[in-house]
Each structure stands twice: as structure tokens, then as C-alpha cells.
Amino acid sequence: PLHSRTECSSEFLDTLLGTSLYGTLSQVSEKLPIVNLFALFFVSPSVLRSLPGVFKMNSEAVQRRIDIRGTTPHPDFVDYMLPVDSAPPTTKNEKIHLEQVAFQLFAAGYGPIRITLNAVFFLVKEPNAHKILVHEIRDAFQTYDSINADVLAGLKYLHAVVSETMRVHITNGTGMPRISPGAIVDGVYIPKGVSAGTLTHFFRTRLLPS
């Protein structure tokens, strides 16, 4: 992954991607504990060496955010985890807990942002669809402050764009596949024994040639 401005690799994301296989193996080790003994051998030494630096970056970023509480232009997750009128973390364990939650929110927020950027990309590629969407939104709202959820819910083309985006792009492309016990998922019956997963390399091309 490259930074959009500097076109340099991000140590933060490189480390996150470099340890993803270890995370998967850790999941498997819950059923096969012996796997955990070998999980670290699947992580590059350079990634292991970068971990302390990444943890330090995360800690410093959290501390910077704590220091500017009450001065940000809009609320974010930190305002809910640590309101302005509450005391900042005073012990090491409290600080580590906040850092871990912040890191989890960072990882969880990456997918929705990626999906949103993909939607913008395809809208730019389809000028007619982009034009219809822009007209619908601008006709519905005259000012930024007039935007509200009730009116947005009634914008049919916007709803169609969001639905199509969610259909094309999965929200969480990680995790191991699951073997169906024979159940209904989102109104579709999945026969017993069928392997179901979100990662594309789990799919069989003879069943899904596209």
C-alpha cells in the first residue's frame, strides 16, 4: 500500500498486512492449538522488527488525540470513549486499553473507507449515473445544514447506489470459511457441508466463473 501523496509505503499498513496470516493462524489454533506454536514462523523478520515502532506510533497518535479533546471540529470515537468532562487515563493499563481499542477501530474503519472510495471511482467512470445522483441530492437539499436522515432515506437513486455498492464490495474480506450445518442465511438456504466465506480465493471458479 502506498501513501496517496508521497507514494511511499506505509510502515503501519505493511505491518498490519504482514501479520494478517498470523492472525488467521491464531484463529485456527483455537481448534488446533498446535498451530499456534508455528504461527510466528509465518511472519517476516522485518515485520517483527517493525512491531515496536508501530505500537509506538499508535501510542503517540492516541496521546495526541487525548491532548486536543474538546477542540476538534466534529466528534469522533474518542469523544465517546473518553468524553471531555472525564479524566484522562492515568495508569499504564488504562492507556494500553485505549490504544488497543483505537487500533481496532482503525482496522475496522479501513474497509468502509475503501468501499466508499470504490463507489466514487465507479461513479466517475459512469458519468450518466453520477449526473443522476448529483441532481437527486442537490434537488433535495439547498444547504448543507438541511441534510438529515429522514430525507436521505427517501432518495431512491442514492439508495440504489448504496445497495449496489454493498452488493459488489464485501464489508469484511477476512476470516476463515465456514462449513454450513444446513441453514438459511439472508433468506437463502445453504446446504449442509457447503463451504461459505467472503474471501474470493475460497470460491470455486467452475461454480462462479466471473
Secondary structure as UniProt FT lines:
FT   TURN            4..6
FT   HELIX           11..18
FT   HELIX           20..28
FT   TURN            29..31
FT   HELIX           33..37
FT   HELIX           39..42
FT   HELIX           45..67
FT   TURN            68..70
FT   HELIX           77..81
FT   TURN            84..85
FT   HELIX           92..125
FT   HELIX           127..140
FT   HELIX           144..146
FT   HELIX           149..152
FT   TURN            153..154
FT   HELIX           156..168
FT   STRAND          178..179
FT   STRAND          183..185
FT   TURN            186..187
FT   STRAND          188..190
FT   TURN            192..193
FT   STRAND          195..196
FT   HELIX           200..202
FT   TURN            205..207
//
